Amino acid sequence: MLDPDCDVWRAWLEQFALPTDTFHYDVKVGEGMNPDPRMTQVLQDWAINITKKRIDVVVHRETEILIVEVTTSAGLRCIAQVVAYPILYDATFAPTKPIRAVLVAERLLLDTEMLLKILQVQYYLLKPIKKPSPEPTTDLLVSPEGVGSNQNE
């Protein structure tokens, strides 16, 4: 997930995460692409691995598995993902619990809400929560003589 998406996800976690939830991030699904059988096996495995689809978050709950797409701005790309990712997850892992797609976004682009309703995909529209910036520090590693001083002078 990109940083702005993480800020939206942080808002969902604060409001909707359950104490018993287990989270998995950037879950790889699907087959991936084998670029060239003449390549070494290590390169083939690497290429297959990096070309697999990636689910932003998989949430394991007691009675179901949530396949979560997280974005600041949800449009047709997200519609394709919330349709395809549960299918690919099922094919890759064959879970025993039911799978449900969920969209977490800051805003929806044109026609997205209508499509989500037709597809019966649950969605959350949330204001991002920025990660707190680290406190500035005054602990600088500076010699008593100052920056760049030479003690041998």
Secondary structure, DSSP 8 states (H G I E B T S, - for coil): --HHHHHHHHHHHHHH--TT-EEEEEEEES------TTS-HHHHHHHHHHTSEEEEEEEE-SS-EEEEEEEEEE-HHHHHHHHHHHHHHHHHH--SS-EEEEEEEEEE-TTHHHHHHHHT-EEEE------------------TT-TT--TT-
